[in-house]
Every structure is written in C-alpha cells, then in structure tokens.
C-alpha cells in the first residue's frame, strides 16, 4: 500500500470516528467558541463565493489546512479548539499548526493568506471552508503580541488563555519586553479546561528551523463561515498543508447550491 493510500484510508477512518463522536451531539455554550455576532467578522460572515472573489488579491500565496477541531452535528460548525480563534474581532492562529507557522519569519508572513477547512465528516464528505485570512500582523512570541499597540487590549483580553477556555494568547506575568519570552514560566498558565492545559509549553516555545510565528488576520480581509457553504473540489486537503497561489484556490472552490 502506498503512502497516499494509507493517508486516504486514515482520513476515511477519521471521518467515521468523527461522525460517531459528533453525530447528533448537543453542544452547550461552554464547549465551543461562539461565532462573532457584531463587528467586521460578523458583517462578512458566510460571504458568497462571487463576492469573495471580488474582494481579495488573487496573486498572493495561501496556505490551506484542515481544522480537526471543527464539528458539524446539525448543519452548523462548532469550533471546539482554541485556534483558529475568532474572538475580539480578529482571527488568530497562535496555538495550532505550530510546524506550519515555522515556515517563515514573522515579517515574511505579512501579506500571505491562510485558509482553514473542515474535515470531510464536518463538510458532508468534502473539505468546507471555515475561514480565510490575510496576515496583517505577525509576532515572534506571545509576549511580543501582548505588548504590541497594534492589537487592542480588548482583543487581547477576549483571547486570553488564563480567562477563556478557548483562548489562544498567553498573558505574560511581566508586562515588559524580556529575553525570556520563550520560557513558559514567563506566562500565566491557561485555565484548567483549556484544550492545551496538559501540554501548553509548545504553544510558547515550539521550534524547528525557526520559531512558530503567531499569526493575526487583517480584519478587513478576514472571512468566516459558520456552516458548510464553500467547498474545495480538487480532491481532499490531506494532513499537513497545501501551499498555492490564491487564484488557484479560488478556482478550486464551489458554493453549495441552495
């Protein structure tokens, strides 16, 4: 059996297990992230594909991946993980896809795009688009993000892991720049029910060739879908990530007919 066949077999098994785990499940407000009700993200929620194509720059690079924590028991998406985090009117990717976030230095991420898709079980057998964002801010550490004037205090508090079960920004113990910004002891730990409570150190210090950059979307070019509506049609997005030109991605998407 080839590696690609094994991957496909594993995805089918994962899909079956996801259906068994999520099918018919009743979600309560404290076991998933709420989708925004106000602000720019709410205003652009569930944008149709034609309008999306009209709005965005098509020659940029986009990284596509599957969000394994997205569930769909009843026709709606439920984000049961901490990242992507869409609280505080910004989409952030700070506690997930650590390896992908090491691909570039912080300044190199600016202007790139990230697209997060559901797994096939949550997307009616296909990968459904959950979010798409243009990287407007990128930081080398949680401390650097927390001290940045580019992100409002209100947004930081809405994403704080020491307050919110599904937060994805760690609060520094000292509100000053430090060489210890990659040391987990420099931060307040996450709340007990946080998805990473038992393994949050990689969120602070993950490194391969580079450190994992913290990615923040530009609100004016950040888009969310709270139900399966726009689908990837060129096969499946397997484990890991796909890198392509944004125009090519848009050509591979189709919208669900009502």
N, C-alpha and C positions, 0 to 999 in steps of 0.2 A: 504494500500500500504506500502510495506517495505521500509526501508531507502535506500537499494541498488537500488530498483526500482525507487524511487524518484530521486536518483543520475543519473541513466541512462536516465530517462525522461528529466532531466535538461540538460544533455550533448547533447541529441538529439536536444532540443530547442536551445541550444547554437550553435550547428553546423549549424542549419538552419539560425539563425541570422547572423552567421559569413559568410555563403555563400552569403546571401543577401547583407551584408555590403561590402564584398571583391570581389565578383564575377565581373570580367570584369574591376576592378578598375585599373587605370593607376597610378603607383607610380612615384613620382619625386625624385630626389636625396636628397632633404631636408626633406623627410617624413619617412625615414627609415635609418638604419645603413648600410653602404656599407660592403660587404664581402671583406676580405683582398685579394689583388692582388699580394703581394710579402711576403716573409718571410716563417717561418715554417708552420704557419697555412694555407697559400695558397698552399704550397707544398703538404700538406696532405689533401687538400680539396676533398671531395667525395671519400674517401678511400673505396675500395670494402670490403665486409664483411670478405672474406677469409684473406685478408691482415690485417684487424683489429684484427681478432682472433689470428694471428701470432705475433702481436706486443705487446699485453698487458698482464699484470699479471692477471690471472683469479681467484685467490682466495681472492681478495680484496673485500671490501664492496662497493656497489654502491647505491646511492640514485637517483631514477628516478622521474621525474615530467613532467607536461605539461606546455609549454611556451604559454600562452594565447595571447601573442603579435605577434606571428608568423602568417603571412598571406600568402596565395598562390592563387593569382588571375589568374596566367598564367603559372603554372608549375614550378615556381621558388619561393623560400622562401624570404619573406621580414620581417626583424625584426623591428617592429615599436615601440619597447620599449627600455629601457636603459640597461636592463640586461636580459639574459647574454649579456655582452659587449665583442666584439671580435676585438677591435681596439688595436693598439700598439703591435701586435704580441703576446698578451696574452688573454686568455679567462678569464673574471672575473664575479663573481656573488656578487655584492655589494649593489644593490638597489632592489632586488626582492627576493622572498622566505625567507622573514625575519624569519618566525617561524621555518622553516626547519633549518636555519642557527644557531638557538639557541640549537640544539640537542647536540652539542659537544663543548668543549672548543677548542680554536684555535689550540693548539698542537695536539689534538685528531683528527682533521680533516686531518692532513697530511697523505698522502697515501690513503685516501679514494677517491672514484670516484663520479662524478655527471654526470647524463645523462639527457639531456633536449630533450623532444619530442614535435612535433607539436600536435595541437588538431586534432580531426578526420576530421574536414572540410578541413583543410590545408593538410591532409595526405591521401586524396582520400578514406575517410571512416575508416582509421586506424591511429594510432599514428606513425608518421615517425620520425626517429632520426634526430635531428638538431645539437646537439653537445655532445661530451663525453670528460671529462677531469679528469685527475689525479690531486688531490690537492697538489700542490708543495709549496704553501705559504698560510698562514692564519693569519689574523690580527684582533685585538680586536676593532679597530676603523679606521676611515678614516685618522685620524692624524697619527696613527702608520704606516699605509700603505704608506702615503705620505712621511714620514721621513725615510722609510726603504731603505737602499742601495741595497737591493735585487731586487728592481723594478727600472728600468731606468727612468731618468727624461723624456725621450722621450715617454715612455709608459704612464707615469702619465699624461703628457700633452695631449696625444691622448685620454685619458679617462676623462678629467677634466669636471665636470658639469658646471662650470662657463664659459666655452668656447663652449662646444659641446652640442647640443640639446639632444643627446642620450648618453652622458657621464654617468659613474656610480661611479666616485671617486670624492669626495668633497675636495676642496682645503682649507687647514687651513689658517686663517688670519695671524697667527704667526707660523713661521717655527721652532718651538721648542716644545719639549715634554711638555704636560700640563695635569693636572688632570681634566681640563675642556674639554677633548677630546670628551665627550658625550653630550656636550652642543652645540646646533645648532648655537648659537651666536659666536662660535669659528671658524665658517666656512663661506666662501663666498657662497652666495645663488646661486642656479642654474640659468641658462639663462631662460628667460621668457617662451620660448616654450618647455622647458623640460617637459617630461611626468609627473614628480612629482613636478612641480613648485608650485602647490597649496597645496601640502601635503608632503613636503620633510623632516619634522622633524623625522618621524620614520626611515628614512634611517640613521640617526645619532645616535638615542638613543633607538631603539627598544629593548625590553627586556621581556622575560617571566621568566623562571627559570635562564636563562643565557642571556647575550647579544648576539646579532646576529653577528656571525663571518663573516668577509669579506673573500671570497674565491678566490684564484688565481690559475689557472691551470698551471701545468708544461708544457711549450711549446712543449717539445719533446714527450709528451703524451697527447696532446690536439688535438681534431679532430672536423672538421666542415663539415656539408653537406648543400649545398645551394639549394637543390631540394629534393623532396621525392624519396628516394632511398633505405633506410633500414627501415624495419617496425617491430613493436612489434606485435607478432602473438598470444599472450596468452590473448585474450580479449582486454580490454582497460585499459589504465592508467587513473584512475579517479582523481578527485580533491584531492589535498594533495600531497602525495609522496609515492613511494614504496621503501622499503629497501630490498636488496637481495645481494647474492654473485654474483660477476661479471660473473662467469662462467654460472650461471643460466640465467642471462640476455642474454648472447651471444647465448645460446641455444634457446631463445625465439625470436630471430631476424631472419628475412629473407630478402634477397635482391630482388629488383624488377627486373624481367626478361626483358631484352631489346627486 
